[in-house]
Amino acid sequence: AHVMEETVPQTYELVRIGTFQSCFPTAFGCPRQGLAAPSVRGRIQLAPWMQTGGSHFLAGLEAFSHVWVVFLFDKNKHSSTSFSSSSFLKPTVRPPWLAGDDGRRGTRGVFATRSPHRPNPLGLTLCRLDCVDQAGATLYVSGVDVVNGSAVLDIKPYHPVDSLGGKLMDEDLRFAEWLPEPRPSAEVTWSPSALDELQHLQSLCRFYPDMRDARDLEDIPNASRMTALQLLRSSVDQVIGLDPRPPQSRSDRSDRSAETGKSSGKSSYRYWAMDFDGLSVVFRSLLERQCSERGALKFEVVRVQKCEGARPSKGWLQELEAELEGDRADQAKEA
């Protein structure tokens, strides 16, 4: 029995208390920290079994400005791996930020990373609490970095005592050298056509506007709708400004490949598409020679269209890139 206790993990049962509804159908675009994109909206809907009796679980929560949310990485692309009884105890993972110029990743112990592939695939995020709908058993939150549909296990109110601010000197804080240092957000611009498409397709969005803008969603004042549109654009700006590209696409070699158009038969990775609240937002990186300041990072949103769900390949994006680059070439000739 003593040997069994050492070799077989002890397990516990937890219940799903709710579901996180967010703008992100996939992990691509999710900020590494939600409050770095404070305009990004979401909701937490309590499970039906918790709504009996008037949802007293939420009583008093409206007194707090922020909440901690404990959730499962059950919507992660490789969630089946995380929950597999044969692999969930692997001691090491390969973080994307450990990728070298050759694309190969190094390994680290799982507890030295924030990887979703963990013995217990739990996530912890801090969100701003915008309002509490007691009747609907729903929390309206912002500063969201969670994939839509993720299971919520617990909600805790935030208190300033949780903050390290003012308690530690800069020299007392340290983190692994392979992680990137915090840096200012990149500038994001929009093509005129993309702005028109955003306004035209706003009605596809679930969060811009929502109950935070008007209680009667069937009759939203134009002013509220325009405010929500501005907030929608701001949210997209914040997410893209954090540079959601995979680390291997940010390397100097990738940038040189894009600038020269030479990539040994591979894509130059200049165009990306992010699904966000019912929309597919296509953006491209403006290379160093196209920026006003040398070394500055800048993105341009070039197309907004209806999100068509999961796509089997990136062929559509490559076709769109060829179309847009062809249009730009034609415009340059005419000029």
N, C-alpha and C positions, 0 to 999 in steps of 0.2 A: 504494500500500500504506500510505503514511503517513496519507493521508486516511481510509482504512478503519479504521485503529487508533484514530483520534480519534472516529469517529462510530458504530462498532459496539462494543457492550459485550463485554468479554472474559468468558467464562463458565467455570465449573468444575463438575465433577460431585461430588455428595455422596451418601452412603448413609444410609438410615434405619436407625438402630441399635435403635430400639424405639418403643413406643407409650405415650403418657401416658393412663392411665385415671383419670378424675376424677369428682367429683360433679356437674359442670356439663355438661349436654348442649348448652347454648348459652352464648353470651358473657354473657347477662344474669345478673347476680349475681356473676360472677367478680370478686374483689377486685382493685383496681389494684396492690396488692402483697400477695402471698400470706401473708407472715408477719403481716400485719395481722389475719388470721383464722387463728390458729395451730392451731385444732382441726380445720380442714377437711382431710380425708384424700384420699389418692390413691395410685396405684401406677405404677411404670414397668416395663413388661414388655419385656425385650430381644427383639429379632427372632430368629426361629428359627435363622437362619444363624449367630448369635453364641453359641448354646447348645451347639454341638458342643464336645466336649473338656472338659465340666464347667464351662462358663461361667467360665473363668479371667479374663475381662475384669473381673470384680467382685472379684477377690482383693485383700484389704487394705482395701477401701472401708469396711468396718464400723468402722474405727478413727476415722472422722470423724463429727461430729454433724450437719453440713449439707452440701448439695451444690448446685452451680450446674447448671442444666439449660438447654441450648440447644434450642429447639424451633421448629417451623414454625407459622405461622398458617394452616395449610391447612384448619382447620375454621371459620375465620371466616365469617360470613354472606356476605361478599362476596369469598370467597377466589378465585373465578374472575377477579375484577377484579385482585386482587393478582398473579396469575400470568399475566395476559394480556400477550402480547408487545407489544401496541399501547398499553398504558396503564401498565405497571409502572414506567415511568420518569417519570411525572408529578412535577414538582418540588414541588408544593404539595398540602396536604390541608386539610380543614375539621374541626378538632377539635371534639367536642361541647361542650367547656368554653368555646369562643369564641362560643356562641350568645347573642344578645341577647334582650331581653324580647319582641321580635317573632318569635323563633324562628330568625332568619337567622344563619348562621354566618360568621365571618371565616375567613381563610386564613393559614396559616403554612408555611414551608418544612418538608418532611417530616422533616428531621433536627433540627428544633426541636420535634418532637412524639414521642409514643410510639405513633403510629398503626400499625396492622398493615399498612397499605397503603404498602409501602416497596419500593425497588428489590430488596432481598432481604428478604422477609417473615419475619424471624427474631424470635423472642422469647427473653428471658433471664429466668429466675426462680430465686430462692433458696429451697430447701425444707429442712425439718428431715428428717434421715434417721432413721426410727424403727427399721428393721431391714433386713437384707439376707438374702434367701432365695437362697442359692447354687444349690441344687438346682433351684429353679423359675426362676432367672435373673430375679428380680423385686426391685425396690426398693420398700419401703413408706415413703412420705413423707407429710408433713403441712405445712400452711401453703401450700395449693395455689391457684393462680390461672390454671389452664390448662383449656381446653375438652377434654372427653372425646374421645379418639381422635386427638389431635394427634400429629404425627410428632416423634420425638425424634432430634436429630442428634448431641448430645454430652452427656456428664456429667463434671463436674469437681468434685473435693472443695474445700470452703470452708476457708480459713485466715484467722485474725484479721487478717493483714496486708492482706486485701482491704477491711477496714472503714476508714471515715473517722473513726470515733469517736475523739475525743481529739486528732486531727491538725489539725483546722480549728476556728477560733473561729466562733461564730454569725455574726459580721459578715462572715466570709469566704464563707459559703454564700448563694447567691441562686438564685432561679428566677423564671420569667416571672410577671408580675402577673395574667395571665388564668387561671392555675392556682389552684385553691382551696388555702388554707393547711390544714395538718393540724389536725384538731379531734377532740375526744373522741367516742367512739362514742355513737350514740343509744341511749336506753333501749328495750328490746323486751319487751313483755308478751305473754302468751298467754291466749286465752279458754279456759275449762275444757273446752269441746268440742274445741278444737284440740289440747289436750294429750292427750285421750283418743284422738283420731284418730292422733296421732303414735305413741303406744304400740301401737295396734292395727295400724298399717301398717309398723311397724319391720322386719318380715320382708321387705319389698320392697327394703330397702337392701342395697347390696353392700359398704359400707365400715363400717357400724355394726351389728353387729360384723364383724370380719374376723380374719385370722391374728394381728393384734396383740393380740387379746383372748383367743383360744383356738386352739390348734393343731388341735383336733378341732371343726370347724364344725358337725358333725352332733349334737354333744352339748355345747353351751355351757352352763356353769353359770349359774343364774339371776342370781347376783351380777354375773358378767361381762356378761350381757345388759343388766342394769339400768345398769351403768356405761357401756356403749356407748350406751344410750338417753339418758343424761344428756349424754354427749359429742355425740350427734347434735343435741340441743336447743341445746347451747352453740355448735355450729358454725353452726346456722341463726341464732342470736342474733348471732353475730359478723358474719356476712355481711350480714344486714339492718341491723345497727347501723352498718355502714359507709355506709348509704344507697345502695343500688344503683339508685335511680331515675335516669332520664336527666336531665341538667342542666336542660332546659327545664321539667321537672316540679317543680323545686326553686325556681323563681323566686317572688318575692313575688306576682306577678300570678296565678300558678297557685294559690298558697295562698289568696289572697283569693277567687278563683273558686270554690274548693272550699268555703270557709266560707260564702259567700252562696248557693251553689247555682246561680250564674249563670255560664255559660261559652259564651254565644253558640251554643248547640246542640252544643257539644263536651263530651266527658267531662271531669269535674272532676279526674280523675287521683288519686282518693283511694285506689283499690284497685289492687294489683299482684299478679302471680303469678310465683313463681320456681320453676323446676324444679330439684330438688336430690336427687341420689342415689335416683332412682326415685319421688320424691314431688313433688307440686305444692303449694307452700306459698303460701297467699294471705294477704297482709297489707295493712293500711291505715295511713295516716298519721293520727295524732291531731293535730288542729289546735291552734294556740297557745292558744285559749280552753279546750281540753280538757286542757292540761298543767298540772302543778302550778307550774311556773316559766314566766314569760313569756319567749317566744323559745326555749324548750327544744324539742328534736325528739324525738318519741316515736312508736314503731310498735307495732301490735298484730297478732299472728298470729291470724286468725279462722277459717281452714279449712286442713286438710291432707287431701289425697286422692291417689289413685294418678296418677302421671304418664301422660298419654295420648299423649305424643309431640307433634310439631309440630301446631299448630292453625291452620286457615286464617284465623281472625279472632279478635278479642277479645270476640265476642258472648257466649260462655259466661261470661266474667268480668263483663260488664255484667249478665247475668241473675243471677249470684251476688250481685253488689252490691245489686241491687234486692231480692233475697230477704232478704239479711242486714239491709239497712236497713229493710225492711218488718217483720222480726221485732223489731228494736229499737224501732220506732215502736209496735208492738203492746204490747211490754213496758212502754214508758213510759206508755201509756194505762192499763194495768192497775195500774201503781204509783200 
